[in-house]
Amino acid sequence: MKAIEVDVFGLVQGVGFRWFAQRAAQEHNIVGWVSNQTDGSVKMQAQGSQSDLTDFLSVLEKGPGFYSRVDKVITTNIPLFEANDFAIRG
């Protein structure tokens, strides 16, 4: 198991990105949370197997579609945490 913090920059608010991330997390067995940030980015903490996290990040880099644009994804390793699902926060 591995846990990461992910910061996503671009046109990622107001385009369904948090719901897209939640759905992708569920499809890739990832637990954690996603939240909009005041600077227009989206932050999340995600935990799962290395291969599931790699696949999850690959999906995030593409974004939910036409109205979104992902310019940059920054990942940082963090300690493992307790979670049972992937939640959408504010």
Biopython code that builds the backbone (N, CA, C, O; Angstrom):
import numpy as np
from Bio.PDB.StructureBuilder import StructureBuilder

atoms = [
    (1, "MET", "N", (0.838, -1.187, 0.000)),
    (1, "MET", "CA", (0.000, 0.000, 0.000)),
    (1, "MET", "C", (0.876, 1.240, 0.000)),
    (1, "MET", "O", (1.969, 1.259, 0.567)),
    (2, "LYS", "N", (0.369, 2.263, -0.646)),
    (2, "LYS", "CA", (1.068, 3.534, -0.745)),
    (2, "LYS", "C", (0.032, 4.650, -0.664)),
    (2, "LYS", "O", (-1.102, 4.486, -1.115)),
    (3, "ALA", "N", (0.426, 5.785, -0.088)),
    (3, "ALA", "CA", (-0.459, 6.948, -0.012)),
    (3, "ALA", "C", (0.256, 8.147, -0.622)),
    (3, "ALA", "O", (1.457, 8.338, -0.435)),
    (4, "ILE", "N", (-0.516, 8.952, -1.360)),
    (4, "ILE", "CA", (0.038, 10.149, -1.993)),
    (4, "ILE", "C", (-0.923, 11.324, -1.826)),
    (4, "ILE", "O", (-2.132, 11.151, -1.673)),
    (5, "GLU", "N", (-0.348, 12.517, -1.861)),
    (5, "GLU", "CA", (-1.143, 13.734, -1.980)),
    (5, "GLU", "C", (-0.986, 14.191, -3.416)),
    (5, "GLU", "O", (0.116, 14.168, -3.965)),
    (6, "VAL", "N", (-2.085, 14.604, -4.024)),
    (6, "VAL", "CA", (-2.084, 14.970, -5.440)),
    (6, "VAL", "C", (-2.660, 16.375, -5.571)),
    (6, "VAL", "O", (-3.744, 16.660, -5.063)),
    (7, "ASP", "N", (-1.928, 17.247, -6.256)),
    (7, "ASP", "CA", (-2.414, 18.587, -6.581)),
    (7, "ASP", "C", (-2.575, 18.660, -8.090)),
    (7, "ASP", "O", (-1.637, 18.392, -8.842)),
    (8, "VAL", "N", (-3.787, 19.029, -8.527)),
    (8, "VAL", "CA", (-4.088, 19.087, -9.957)),
    (8, "VAL", "C", (-4.384, 20.538, -10.322)),
    (8, "VAL", "O", (-5.226, 21.190, -9.705)),
    (9, "PHE", "N", (-3.675, 21.031, -11.336)),
    (9, "PHE", "CA", (-3.812, 22.419, -11.777)),
    (9, "PHE", "C", (-4.321, 22.465, -13.206)),
    (9, "PHE", "O", (-4.060, 21.563, -14.001)),
    (10, "GLY", "N", (-5.048, 23.523, -13.521)),
    (10, "GLY", "CA", (-5.612, 23.721, -14.849)),
    (10, "GLY", "C", (-7.045, 24.188, -14.690)),
    (10, "GLY", "O", (-7.386, 24.823, -13.692)),
    (11, "LEU", "N", (-7.880, 23.880, -15.659)),
    (11, "LEU", "CA", (-9.313, 24.173, -15.559)),
    (11, "LEU", "C", (-9.967, 22.943, -14.946)),
    (11, "LEU", "O", (-10.460, 22.069, -15.658)),
    (12, "VAL", "N", (-9.965, 22.886, -13.598)),
    (12, "VAL", "CA", (-10.399, 21.689, -12.888)),
    (12, "VAL", "C", (-11.488, 21.969, -11.852)),
    (12, "VAL", "O", (-11.847, 21.078, -11.083)),
    (13, "GLN", "N", (-12.012, 23.185, -11.824)),
    (13, "GLN", "CA", (-13.146, 23.489, -10.946)),
    (13, "GLN", "C", (-14.318, 23.928, -11.807)),
    (13, "GLN", "O", (-14.149, 24.623, -12.808)),
    (14, "GLY", "N", (-15.513, 23.507, -11.398)),
    (14, "GLY", "CA", (-16.721, 23.842, -12.144)),
    (14, "GLY", "C", (-16.919, 22.982, -13.379)),
    (14, "GLY", "O", (-17.744, 23.307, -14.233)),
    (15, "VAL", "N", (-16.177, 21.891, -13.485)),
    (15, "VAL", "CA", (-16.257, 21.013, -14.660)),
    (15, "VAL", "C", (-16.510, 19.560, -14.275)),
    (15, "VAL", "O", (-16.380, 18.668, -15.113)),
    (16, "GLY", "N", (-16.871, 19.312, -13.009)),
    (16, "GLY", "CA", (-17.145, 17.953, -12.550)),
    (16, "GLY", "C", (-15.904, 17.150, -12.217)),
    (16, "GLY", "O", (-15.958, 15.921, -12.172)),
    (17, "PHE", "N", (-14.780, 17.825, -11.983)),
    (17, "PHE", "CA", (-13.537, 17.091, -11.752)),
    (17, "PHE", "C", (-13.566, 16.267, -10.477)),
    (17, "PHE", "O", (-13.062, 15.144, -10.467)),
    (18, "ARG", "N", (-14.147, 16.796, -9.390)),
    (18, "ARG", "CA", (-14.177, 16.021, -8.140)),
    (18, "ARG", "C", (-14.990, 14.744, -8.307)),
    (18, "ARG", "O", (-14.599, 13.693, -7.800)),
    (19, "TRP", "N", (-16.109, 14.820, -9.007)),
    (19, "TRP", "CA", (-16.938, 13.627, -9.229)),
    (19, "TRP", "C", (-16.215, 12.651, -10.154)),
    (19, "TRP", "O", (-16.279, 11.437, -9.961)),
    (20, "PHE", "N", (-15.532, 13.188, -11.150)),
    (20, "PHE", "CA", (-14.721, 12.375, -12.051)),
    (20, "PHE", "C", (-13.635, 11.640, -11.263)),
    (20, "PHE", "O", (-13.421, 10.445, -11.467)),
    (21, "ALA", "N", (-12.948, 12.354, -10.361)),
    (21, "ALA", "CA", (-11.893, 11.749, -9.546)),
    (21, "ALA", "C", (-12.470, 10.673, -8.630)),
    (21, "ALA", "O", (-11.863, 9.616, -8.455)),
    (22, "GLN", "N", (-13.630, 10.936, -8.049)),
    (22, "GLN", "CA", (-14.259, 9.955, -7.166)),
    (22, "GLN", "C", (-14.605, 8.679, -7.944)),
    (22, "GLN", "O", (-14.352, 7.571, -7.469)),
    (23, "ARG", "N", (-15.174, 8.838, -9.118)),
    (23, "ARG", "CA", (-15.541, 7.678, -9.931)),
    (23, "ARG", "C", (-14.287, 6.890, -10.342)),
    (23, "ARG", "O", (-14.275, 5.660, -10.291)),
    (24, "ALA", "N", (-13.223, 7.620, -10.754)),
    (24, "ALA", "CA", (-11.972, 6.957, -11.137)),
    (24, "ALA", "C", (-11.358, 6.227, -9.946)),
    (24, "ALA", "O", (-10.829, 5.126, -10.099)),
    (25, "ALA", "N", (-11.426, 6.834, -8.762)),
    (25, "ALA", "CA", (-10.894, 6.199, -7.554)),
    (25, "ALA", "C", (-11.637, 4.893, -7.265)),
    (25, "ALA", "O", (-11.022, 3.873, -6.957)),
    (26, "GLN", "N", (-12.951, 4.938, -7.368)),
    (26, "GLN", "CA", (-13.752, 3.736, -7.106)),
    (26, "GLN", "C", (-13.411, 2.639, -8.107)),
    (26, "GLN", "O", (-13.346, 1.467, -7.737)),
    (27, "GLU", "N", (-13.194, 3.001, -9.368)),
    (27, "GLU", "CA", (-12.876, 2.020, -10.406)),
    (27, "GLU", "C", (-11.485, 1.419, -10.228)),
    (27, "GLU", "O", (-11.209, 0.331, -10.733)),
    (28, "HIS", "N", (-10.600, 2.131, -9.504)),
    (28, "HIS", "CA", (-9.223, 1.675, -9.338)),
    (28, "HIS", "C", (-8.888, 1.295, -7.895)),
    (28, "HIS", "O", (-7.715, 1.212, -7.528)),
    (29, "ASN", "N", (-9.913, 1.065, -7.084)),
    (29, "ASN", "CA", (-9.722, 0.608, -5.692)),
    (29, "ASN", "C", (-8.889, 1.572, -4.856)),
    (29, "ASN", "O", (-8.047, 1.149, -4.064)),
    (30, "ILE", "N", (-9.127, 2.869, -5.037)),
    (30, "ILE", "CA", (-8.414, 3.913, -4.314)),
    (30, "ILE", "C", (-9.327, 4.482, -3.245)),
    (30, "ILE", "O", (-10.510, 4.711, -3.495)),
    (31, "VAL", "N", (-8.785, 4.713, -2.050)),
    (31, "VAL", "CA", (-9.525, 5.384, -0.983)),
    (31, "VAL", "C", (-8.863, 6.730, -0.707)),
    (31, "VAL", "O", (-7.690, 6.931, -1.020)),
    (32, "GLY", "N", (-9.631, 7.653, -0.115)),
    (32, "GLY", "CA", (-9.094, 8.968, 0.218)),
    (32, "GLY", "C", (-10.146, 10.037, 0.073)),
    (32, "GLY", "O", (-11.308, 9.828, 0.423)),
    (33, "TRP", "N", (-9.737, 11.201, -0.449)),
    (33, "TRP", "CA", (-10.667, 12.317, -0.605)),
    (33, "TRP", "C", (-10.154, 13.280, -1.674)),
    (33, "TRP", "O", (-8.982, 13.254, -2.050)),
    (34, "VAL", "N", (-11.066, 14.133, -2.154)),
    (34, "VAL", "CA", (-10.748, 15.171, -3.134)),
    (34, "VAL", "C", (-11.462, 16.448, -2.718)),
    (34, "VAL", "O", (-12.577, 16.406, -2.199)),
    (35, "SER", "N", (-10.802, 17.601, -2.952)),
    (35, "SER", "CA", (-11.366, 18.881, -2.523)),
    (35, "SER", "C", (-10.893, 20.007, -3.441)),
    (35, "SER", "O", (-9.750, 20.009, -3.896)),
    (36, "ASN", "N", (-11.790, 20.966, -3.709)),
    (36, "ASN", "CA", (-11.401, 22.187, -4.405)),
    (36, "ASN", "C", (-10.555, 23.050, -3.486)),
    (36, "ASN", "O", (-10.756, 23.056, -2.272)),
    (37, "GLN", "N", (-9.613, 23.776, -4.063)),
    (37, "GLN", "CA", (-8.761, 24.698, -3.310)),
    (37, "GLN", "C", (-9.062, 26.132, -3.740)),
    (37, "GLN", "O", (-9.578, 26.359, -4.835)),
    (38, "THR", "N", (-8.744, 27.088, -2.888)),
    (38, "THR", "CA", (-9.067, 28.494, -3.179)),
    (38, "THR", "C", (-8.281, 29.042, -4.367)),
    (38, "THR", "O", (-8.701, 30.036, -4.959)),
    (39, "ASP", "N", (-7.163, 28.432, -4.735)),
    (39, "ASP", "CA", (-6.376, 28.920, -5.870)),
    (39, "ASP", "C", (-6.849, 28.359, -7.214)),
    (39, "ASP", "O", (-6.211, 28.596, -8.239)),
    (40, "GLY", "N", (-7.972, 27.613, -7.217)),
    (40, "GLY", "CA", (-8.522, 27.047, -8.444)),
    (40, "GLY", "C", (-8.043, 25.642, -8.753)),
    (40, "GLY", "O", (-8.469, 25.043, -9.741)),
    (41, "SER", "N", (-7.168, 25.113, -7.925)),
    (41, "SER", "CA", (-6.677, 23.745, -8.120)),
    (41, "SER", "C", (-7.573, 22.764, -7.362)),
    (41, "SER", "O", (-8.500, 23.157, -6.654)),
    (42, "VAL", "N", (-7.270, 21.497, -7.531)),
    (42, "VAL", "CA", (-7.942, 20.432, -6.798)),
    (42, "VAL", "C", (-6.866, 19.639, -6.065)),
    (42, "VAL", "O", (-5.831, 19.304, -6.641)),
    (43, "LYS", "N", (-7.117, 19.341, -4.791)),
    (43, "LYS", "CA", (-6.183, 18.566, -3.976)),
    (43, "LYS", "C", (-6.864, 17.280, -3.569)),
    (43, "LYS", "O", (-8.069, 17.247, -3.320)),
    (44, "MET", "N", (-6.073, 16.214, -3.506)),
    (44, "MET", "CA", (-6.612, 14.955, -3.011)),
    (44, "MET", "C", (-5.543, 14.178, -2.286)),
    (44, "MET", "O", (-4.347, 14.373, -2.501)),
    (45, "GLN", "N", (-5.993, 13.300, -1.430)),
    (45, "GLN", "CA", (-5.138, 12.291, -0.842)),
    (45, "GLN", "C", (-5.697, 10.958, -1.292)),
    (45, "GLN", "O", (-6.897, 10.703, -1.193)),
    (46, "ALA", "N", (-4.812, 10.113, -1.786)),
    (46, "ALA", "CA", (-5.224, 8.843, -2.371)),
    (46, "ALA", "C", (-4.328, 7.735, -1.849)),
    (46, "ALA", "O", (-3.121, 7.910, -1.680)),
    (47, "GLN", "N", (-4.949, 6.585, -1.596)),
    (47, "GLN", "CA", (-4.210, 5.440, -1.062)),
    (47, "GLN", "C", (-4.656, 4.173, -1.775)),
    (47, "GLN", "O", (-5.849, 3.952, -1.985)),
    (48, "GLY", "N", (-3.692, 3.349, -2.143)),
    (48, "GLY", "CA", (-3.981, 2.081, -2.795)),
    (48, "GLY", "C", (-2.681, 1.391, -3.162)),
    (48, "GLY", "O", (-1.608, 1.799, -2.718)),
    (49, "SER", "N", (-2.776, 0.350, -3.967)),
    (49, "SER", "CA", (-1.565, -0.341, -4.422)),
    (49, "SER", "C", (-0.840, 0.561, -5.419)),
    (49, "SER", "O", (-1.444, 1.449, -6.021)),
    (50, "GLN", "N", (0.447, 0.325, -5.584)),
    (50, "GLN", "CA", (1.240, 1.133, -6.516)),
    (50, "GLN", "C", (0.640, 1.083, -7.916)),
    (50, "GLN", "O", (0.518, 2.119, -8.569)),
    (51, "SER", "N", (0.265, -0.101, -8.385)),
    (51, "SER", "CA", (-0.274, -0.212, -9.747)),
    (51, "SER", "C", (-1.622, 0.492, -9.873)),
    (51, "SER", "O", (-1.887, 1.132, -10.890)),
    (52, "ASP", "N", (-2.479, 0.383, -8.851)),
    (52, "ASP", "CA", (-3.772, 1.080, -8.895)),
    (52, "ASP", "C", (-3.573, 2.591, -8.869)),
    (52, "ASP", "O", (-4.273, 3.316, -9.575)),
    (53, "LEU", "N", (-2.631, 3.073, -8.067)),
    (53, "LEU", "CA", (-2.352, 4.515, -8.030)),
    (53, "LEU", "C", (-1.817, 5.007, -9.371)),
    (53, "LEU", "O", (-2.188, 6.089, -9.824)),
    (54, "THR", "N", (-0.960, 4.231, -10.001)),
    (54, "THR", "CA", (-0.421, 4.606, -11.309)),
    (54, "THR", "C", (-1.546, 4.730, -12.331)),
    (54, "THR", "O", (-1.596, 5.698, -13.089)),
    (55, "ASP", "N", (-2.447, 3.750, -12.351)),
    (55, "ASP", "CA", (-3.580, 3.787, -13.275)),
    (55, "ASP", "C", (-4.507, 4.963, -12.968)),
    (55, "ASP", "O", (-4.982, 5.635, -13.883)),
    (56, "PHE", "N", (-4.763, 5.210, -11.685)),
    (56, "PHE", "CA", (-5.610, 6.323, -11.245)),
    (56, "PHE", "C", (-5.021, 7.661, -11.712)),
    (56, "PHE", "O", (-5.738, 8.502, -12.254)),
    (57, "LEU", "N", (-3.732, 7.852, -11.502)),
    (57, "LEU", "CA", (-3.079, 9.097, -11.919)),
    (57, "LEU", "C", (-3.126, 9.280, -13.426)),
    (57, "LEU", "O", (-3.269, 10.402, -13.912)),
    (58, "SER", "N", (-3.008, 8.205, -14.155)),
    (58, "SER", "CA", (-3.089, 8.274, -15.616)),
    (58, "SER", "C", (-4.451, 8.799, -16.061)),
    (58, "SER", "O", (-4.535, 9.599, -16.992)),
    (59, "VAL", "N", (-5.506, 8.355, -15.405)),
    (59, "VAL", "CA", (-6.853, 8.825, -15.716)),
    (59, "VAL", "C", (-7.002, 10.298, -15.334)),
    (59, "VAL", "O", (-7.561, 11.084, -16.099)),
    (60, "LEU", "N", (-6.507, 10.671, -14.161)),
    (60, "LEU", "CA", (-6.613, 12.064, -13.708)),
    (60, "LEU", "C", (-5.930, 13.022, -14.669)),
    (60, "LEU", "O", (-6.439, 14.116, -14.913)),
    (61, "GLU", "N", (-4.794, 12.633, -15.214)),
    (61, "GLU", "CA", (-4.049, 13.508, -16.115)),
    (61, "GLU", "C", (-4.826, 13.832, -17.385)),
    (61, "GLU", "O", (-4.570, 14.855, -18.021)),
    (62, "LYS", "N", (-5.761, 12.984, -17.758)),
    (62, "LYS", "CA", (-6.591, 13.227, -18.944)),
    (62, "LYS", "C", (-7.777, 14.129, -18.622)),
    (62, "LYS", "O", (-8.245, 14.859, -19.496)),
    (63, "GLY", "N", (-8.271, 14.095, -17.394)),
    (63, "GLY", "CA", (-9.410, 14.912, -16.996)),
    (63, "GLY", "C", (-10.721, 14.339, -17.476)),
    (63, "GLY", "O", (-10.748, 13.359, -18.220)),
    (64, "PRO", "N", (-11.829, 14.965, -17.040)),
    (64, "PRO", "CA", (-13.154, 14.426, -17.339)),
    (64, "PRO", "C", (-13.667, 14.699, -18.743)),
    (64, "PRO", "O", (-14.702, 14.151, -19.124)),
    (65, "GLY", "N", (-12.994, 15.512, -19.517)),
    (65, "GLY", "CA", (-13.482, 15.697, -20.879)),
    (65, "GLY", "C", (-13.341, 17.100, -21.406)),
    (65, "GLY", "O", (-12.461, 17.858, -21.000)),
    (66, "PHE", "N", (-14.224, 17.425, -22.316)),
    (66, "PHE", "CA", (-14.146, 18.627, -23.134)),
    (66, "PHE", "C", (-13.990, 19.925, -22.347)),
    (66, "PHE", "O", (-13.197, 20.784, -22.733)),
    (67, "TYR", "N", (-14.719, 20.081, -21.267)),
    (67, "TYR", "CA", (-14.726, 21.353, -20.550)),
    (67, "TYR", "C", (-13.568, 21.515, -19.571)),
    (67, "TYR", "O", (-13.359, 22.609, -19.047)),
    (68, "SER", "N", (-12.834, 20.478, -19.322)),
    (68, "SER", "CA", (-11.736, 20.552, -18.362)),
    (68, "SER", "C", (-10.400, 20.612, -19.097)),
    (68, "SER", "O", (-10.300, 20.300, -20.284)),
    (69, "ARG", "N", (-9.380, 21.023, -18.348)),
    (69, "ARG", "CA", (-8.024, 21.014, -18.875)),
    (69, "ARG", "C", (-7.067, 20.784, -17.704)),
    (69, "ARG", "O", (-7.046, 21.567, -16.755)),
    (70, "VAL", "N", (-6.287, 19.727, -17.770)),
    (70, "VAL", "CA", (-5.295, 19.449, -16.737)),
    (70, "VAL", "C", (-3.944, 19.919, -17.260)),
    (70, "VAL", "O", (-3.428, 19.396, -18.248)),
    (71, "ASP", "N", (-3.376, 20.920, -16.577)),
    (71, "ASP", "CA", (-2.074, 21.459, -16.977)),
    (71, "ASP", "C", (-0.923, 20.786, -16.248)),
    (71, "ASP", "O", (0.145, 20.580, -16.824)),
    (72, "LYS", "N", (-1.137, 20.442, -14.980)),
    (72, "LYS", "CA", (-0.045, 19.905, -14.175)),
    (72, "LYS", "C", (-0.613, 19.062, -13.042)),
    (72, "LYS", "O", (-1.623, 19.419, -12.436)),
    (73, "VAL", "N", (0.040, 17.946, -12.761)),
    (73, "VAL", "CA", (-0.306, 17.080, -11.626)),
    (73, "VAL", "C", (0.965, 16.890, -10.809)),
    (73, "VAL", "O", (1.975, 16.411, -11.323)),
    (74, "ILE", "N", (0.913, 17.266, -9.539)),
    (74, "ILE", "CA", (2.056, 17.114, -8.639)),
    (74, "ILE", "C", (1.685, 16.091, -7.578)),
    (74, "ILE", "O", (0.645, 16.214, -6.932)),
    (75, "THR", "N", (2.524, 15.090, -7.396)),
    (75, "THR", "CA", (2.276, 14.068, -6.383)),
    (75, "THR", "C", (3.382, 14.093, -5.335)),
    (75, "THR", "O", (4.552, 14.329, -5.639)),
    (76, "THR", "N", (2.979, 13.845, -4.100)),
    (76, "THR", "CA", (3.902, 13.788, -2.967)),
    (76, "THR", "C", (3.560, 12.558, -2.143)),
    (76, "THR", "O", (2.387, 12.323, -1.851)),
    (77, "ASN", "N", (4.541, 11.781, -1.768)),
    (77, "ASN", "CA", (4.302, 10.635, -0.889)),
    (77, "ASN", "C", (3.942, 11.128, 0.503)),
    (77, "ASN", "O", (4.546, 12.074, 1.009)),
    (78, "ILE", "N", (2.955, 10.485, 1.121)),
    (78, "ILE", "CA", (2.526, 10.818, 2.476)),
    (78, "ILE", "C", (2.366, 9.519, 3.269)),
    (78, "ILE", "O", (2.348, 8.437, 2.681)),
    (79, "PRO", "N", (2.249, 9.614, 4.600)),
    (79, "PRO", "CA", (2.026, 8.396, 5.403)),
    (79, "PRO", "C", (0.659, 7.765, 5.090)),
    (79, "PRO", "O", (-0.281, 8.457, 4.699)),
    (80, "LEU", "N", (0.572, 6.473, 5.265)),
    (80, "LEU", "CA", (-0.712, 5.779, 5.113)),
    (80, "LEU", "C", (-1.729, 6.360, 6.092)),
    (80, "LEU", "O", (-1.364, 6.834, 7.168)),
    (81, "PHE", "N", (-2.999, 6.320, 5.714)),
    (81, "PHE", "CA", (-4.058, 6.891, 6.541)),
    (81, "PHE", "C", (-5.263, 5.958, 6.545)),
    (81, "PHE", "O", (-5.340, 5.018, 5.754)),
    (82, "GLU", "N", (-6.193, 6.230, 7.443)),
    (82, "GLU", "CA", (-7.413, 5.422, 7.556)),
    (82, "GLU", "C", (-8.500, 5.994, 6.645)),
    (82, "GLU", "O", (-8.830, 7.177, 6.735)),
    (83, "ALA", "N", (-9.050, 5.162, 5.777)),
    (83, "ALA", "CA", (-10.177, 5.549, 4.930)),
    (83, "ALA", "C", (-10.856, 4.299, 4.414)),
    (83, "ALA", "O", (-10.212, 3.274, 4.195)),
    (84, "ASN", "N", (-12.159, 4.390, 4.221)),
    (84, "ASN", "CA", (-12.928, 3.259, 3.693)),
    (84, "ASN", "C", (-13.481, 3.510, 2.293)),
    (84, "ASN", "O", (-13.923, 2.582, 1.616)),
    (85, "ASP", "N", (-13.452, 4.788, 1.859)),
    (85, "ASP", "CA", (-13.996, 5.139, 0.562)),
    (85, "ASP", "C", (-13.243, 6.347, 0.025)),
    (85, "ASP", "O", (-12.238, 6.760, 0.603)),
    (86, "PHE", "N", (-13.718, 6.912, -1.065)),
    (86, "PHE", "CA", (-13.117, 8.112, -1.631)),
    (86, "PHE", "C", (-14.175, 9.198, -1.594)),
    (86, "PHE", "O", (-15.158, 9.145, -2.333)),
    (87, "ALA", "N", (-13.968, 10.188, -0.727)),
    (87, "ALA", "CA", (-14.987, 11.191, -0.434)),
    (87, "ALA", "C", (-14.727, 12.497, -1.186)),
    (87, "ALA", "O", (-13.584, 12.865, -1.456)),
    (88, "ILE", "N", (-15.808, 13.174, -1.510)),
    (88, "ILE", "CA", (-15.727, 14.530, -2.054)),
    (88, "ILE", "C", (-15.896, 15.491, -0.898)),
    (88, "ILE", "O", (-16.882, 15.438, -0.163)),
    (89, "ARG", "N", (-14.921, 16.368, -0.747)),
    (89, "ARG", "CA", (-14.977, 17.418, 0.277)),
    (89, "ARG", "C", (-15.184, 18.755, -0.419)),
    (89, "ARG", "O", (-15.121, 18.841, -1.645)),
    (90, "GLY", "N", (-15.433, 19.804, 0.373)),
    (90, "GLY", "CA", (-15.685, 21.157, -0.142)),
    (90, "GLY", "C", (-14.922, 21.602, -1.322)),
    (90, "GLY", "O", (-15.103, 22.728, -1.785)),
]
sb = StructureBuilder()
sb.init_structure("model")
sb.init_model(0)
sb.init_chain("A")
sb.init_seg("    ")
for serial, (resi, resn, name, xyz) in enumerate(atoms, 1):
    if name == "N":
        sb.init_residue(resn, " ", resi, " ")
    sb.init_atom(name, np.array(xyz, "f"), 0.0, 1.0, " ", f" {name:<3s}", serial, name[0])
structure = sb.get_structure()
